[in-house]
Amino acid sequence: MGYTALTLPPDLALETRVNFMGLEFDAFDTKGTVQVLLEMADRTPPLTYLVTPNVDHMVRLDNEPDLRPLYDHAGLIVCDSRILELLARLDRKPLPASPGADVVEKLILDHIEPGEKIVLIGGDVNLVEALARDHGITNVAWHAPPMGLRHNPDAVKKAAEFVCRHNERFAFVCVGSPQQEMIAYEAAKMGTGKGVALCCGASLDFLTGKTTRAPKWMREARLEWLHRLTSEPRRLWKRYLVDGPRIFRIWMKSRQD
């Protein structure tokens, strides 16, 4: 089946699109993002998906421009970073931060009923049990892809087929970036799914307490990266101390284009 690029429905988009650093963001805050997701999930097929770029995503895109279609074909693209929000403000562009963890928390706590079935790609049995125990979400279609997903197209396809086969309002794709965007993109291309796939990284780990999120004051002070770095220095030092600062050079270059 042919693939038609997915875009935000015109009646939802209004004038919310903001071009920043080469991506067309939808400038919704958390509340607005959740409202749009609910409206999109209740629409007829085809399946669409949410991506939430942060600094890490933008640096990777600068290194690997071949990944850009994963973002260009998303139905909704919101800013996950308060650092990007600040840089956009310096460019006089209104781009509110809508962190994926906040979006997922509000969606599950306020809008997904305990009996509603969801699709989960990634995570482990402890996450599935925590969703049931803490949030009453007991009807979960769960698929755990193998490690090395990014370089395993067959595994990406199987995960995408799983999303389309179960066809629920919401699929939570939690296998890290860019693997989760690859799965969502593949599922959208299949043309047989419906609902919305959320590329949401560690959001469910935060919600269930598996991973401790930065205190609210650190998030508001744009220091969430520091909390994560000090929590997992061995794993994250390169991301935040070597790769992350490159965002300022990328931003400066984008202002000259």
C-alpha positions in Angstrom: 0.0 0.0 0.0 1.3 3.5 -0.8 2.2 5.8 2.0 0.7 9.3 2.4 2.6 11.7 4.7 0.8 12.2 7.9 0.0 15.7 9.1 -2.0 17.2 11.9 -5.6 17.7 10.8 -6.2 21.3 9.7 -8.9 21.9 12.2 -6.6 21.0 15.0 -3.5 22.7 13.7 -4.8 26.2 13.5 -1.6 28.3 13.5 0.4 26.2 15.9 3.2 25.0 13.6 6.6 26.5 14.4 9.7 25.8 12.2 12.7 25.6 14.5 16.1 24.2 13.7 14.7 22.5 10.6 11.8 20.7 12.2 8.1 21.7 12.0 7.0 21.6 15.7 3.4 21.7 16.9 3.6 24.4 19.6 1.3 22.8 22.2 1.9 22.8 25.9 1.2 19.5 27.8 -2.6 20.1 28.2 -2.9 21.1 24.5 -0.9 18.0 23.4 -3.1 15.7 25.4 -6.2 17.2 24.0 -5.0 16.9 20.4 -3.9 13.2 21.0 -7.4 12.4 22.3 -9.0 13.9 19.3 -6.6 12.2 16.9 -7.1 8.8 18.6 -10.8 9.0 18.2 -10.6 9.7 14.4 -10.8 7.1 11.7 -7.7 5.4 10.5 -4.9 5.5 9.5 -2.7 5.2 12.5 -0.5 8.3 13.3 2.2 8.9 15.8 3.7 11.4 18.3 7.4 12.3 18.5 8.9 14.4 21.2 12.3 15.7 20.2 14.8 16.9 22.8 18.4 18.0 22.6 19.6 14.4 22.2 17.2 14.0 19.2 18.4 17.2 17.5 22.1 16.4 17.9 21.4 12.9 16.4 19.5 14.4 13.5 22.4 16.7 12.8 24.7 13.7 12.7 22.3 11.4 10.9 20.0 13.4 8.5 18.7 10.1 7.1 16.6 9.8 10.2 14.6 13.0 9.3 11.7 11.1 7.6 10.9 9.6 11.0 10.0 13.1 12.2 8.7 14.6 9.0 6.0 11.9 8.8 4.8 12.1 12.4 1.3 13.3 13.0 2.3 15.4 16.0 5.7 16.7 16.9 6.1 18.6 20.2 9.1 19.9 22.1 10.3 17.7 24.9 13.1 20.1 26.0 13.2 23.2 28.1 16.6 23.9 26.6 15.0 23.9 23.1 12.2 26.0 24.5 14.7 28.6 25.7 16.6 28.7 22.4 13.4 29.1 20.5 12.5 32.0 22.8 15.8 33.6 21.9 14.7 33.3 18.3 11.4 34.9 19.2 9.5 31.7 18.4 6.8 30.5 20.8 7.6 26.8 21.4 6.4 25.6 24.8 8.0 22.6 26.3 5.6 19.6 26.4 7.7 16.8 28.0 6.7 13.3 26.9 6.7 12.2 30.6 4.2 14.9 31.4 2.0 14.0 28.4 2.0 10.3 29.2 1.3 10.9 32.9 -1.7 13.2 32.2 -3.0 10.9 29.5 -3.0 7.8 31.8 -4.1 9.5 35.0 -6.9 11.6 33.5 -8.1 9.9 30.3 -7.4 6.2 30.1 -9.9 4.2 32.0 -8.7 1.1 33.9 -10.5 -1.3 31.6 -9.2 0.3 28.4 -6.8 -1.9 26.4 -3.5 -0.3 25.5 -0.5 -1.5 23.4 2.9 -1.5 25.0 6.1 -2.0 23.0 9.2 -2.4 25.2 9.4 -2.4 28.9 9.4 -5.6 31.0 7.1 -7.7 33.1 7.7 -5.4 36.2 6.4 -2.4 34.2 3.3 -4.3 33.1 2.7 -5.4 36.7 3.2 -1.8 37.9 0.7 -0.4 35.4 -1.9 -2.9 36.7 -1.1 -2.5 40.4 -0.7 1.3 40.5 -3.1 2.5 37.7 -5.5 -0.3 37.2 -4.4 -0.8 33.6 -4.8 -4.6 33.4 -5.6 -5.0 29.7 -2.2 -4.6 28.0 -1.1 -6.1 24.7 2.7 -6.3 25.4 5.5 -6.9 22.9 9.1 -7.0 24.0 11.5 -6.6 21.0 15.0 -7.9 21.1 18.1 -5.9 21.9 19.9 -4.3 18.9 16.6 -3.3 17.5 17.9 -0.4 15.4 19.9 -2.7 13.2 17.3 -5.4 13.0 14.7 -4.5 10.4 12.8 -7.7 10.8 12.3 -7.0 14.5 11.2 -3.4 13.8 8.7 -4.8 11.3 7.3 -7.4 13.8 6.9 -4.6 16.4 5.1 -2.4 13.9 2.8 -5.3 12.9 2.0 -5.9 16.5 0.8 -2.3 16.9 -1.4 -2.5 13.8 -2.8 -5.9 14.7 -4.0 -4.8 18.1 -5.4 -1.5 16.8 -6.1 0.3 20.1 -6.5 4.0 20.7 -3.0 4.3 22.2 0.2 2.4 21.7 3.1 3.3 24.0 6.4 2.7 22.2 9.1 2.7 24.9 12.3 1.4 23.3 14.4 4.6 23.1 15.2 6.8 20.2 15.5 6.4 17.3 14.2 2.8 17.6 10.7 3.9 18.8 10.3 6.3 15.9 11.4 3.6 13.5 8.6 1.3 14.8 6.0 4.0 14.7 7.0 5.1 11.2 6.9 1.5 9.9 3.5 1.0 11.5 2.1 4.2 9.9 3.4 3.1 6.5 1.6 -0.2 6.8 -1.7 1.7 6.5 -3.7 -1.0 8.4 -3.6 0.5 11.9 -5.6 3.1 13.7 -5.2 5.2 16.8 -2.0 7.0 18.0 1.4 5.5 18.7 3.4 7.5 21.3 7.2 7.5 21.1 7.7 8.0 24.8 11.0 6.6 25.9 11.2 6.3 29.7 7.9 8.0 30.4 6.2 4.9 31.8 9.3 4.2 33.9 8.9 7.6 35.5 5.2 7.1 35.9 5.6 3.8 37.7 8.5 4.9 39.8 11.0 2.5 38.2 13.2 5.5 37.4 13.2 8.6 39.6 12.4 11.8 37.8 14.0 15.1 38.6 12.2 17.2 41.2 9.8 19.8 39.8 12.1 22.7 40.7 15.0 21.2 38.7 12.7 20.7 35.7 11.5 24.3 35.9 15.1 25.5 36.2 16.0 23.5 33.1 18.3 21.2 35.1 16.6 17.9 34.5 19.6 16.8 32.4 21.8 17.4 35.5 19.6 15.1 37.6 19.7 12.3 35.0 23.5 12.7 34.7 24.1 12.4 38.4 21.7 9.5 38.6 23.4 7.5 35.9 26.8 9.1 35.3 28.4 6.0 33.7 25.7 5.6 31.1 24.9 9.2 30.4 28.1 11.2 30.8 28.8 11.3 27.1 25.3 12.3 26.1 25.2 15.3 28.5 28.8 16.4 28.6 30.1 15.7 25.1 27.2 15.4 22.7 24.6 17.6 24.3 26.6 20.9 24.2 26.8 20.6 20.5 23.2 21.8 20.4 24.4 25.4 20.7 26.6 25.2 17.6 23.7 23.5 15.7 21.4 26.3 16.9 23.7 29.0 15.8 24.1 27.4 12.4 20.3 27.2 12.0 20.0 30.9 12.6 22.3 31.6 9.6 20.5 29.3 7.2 
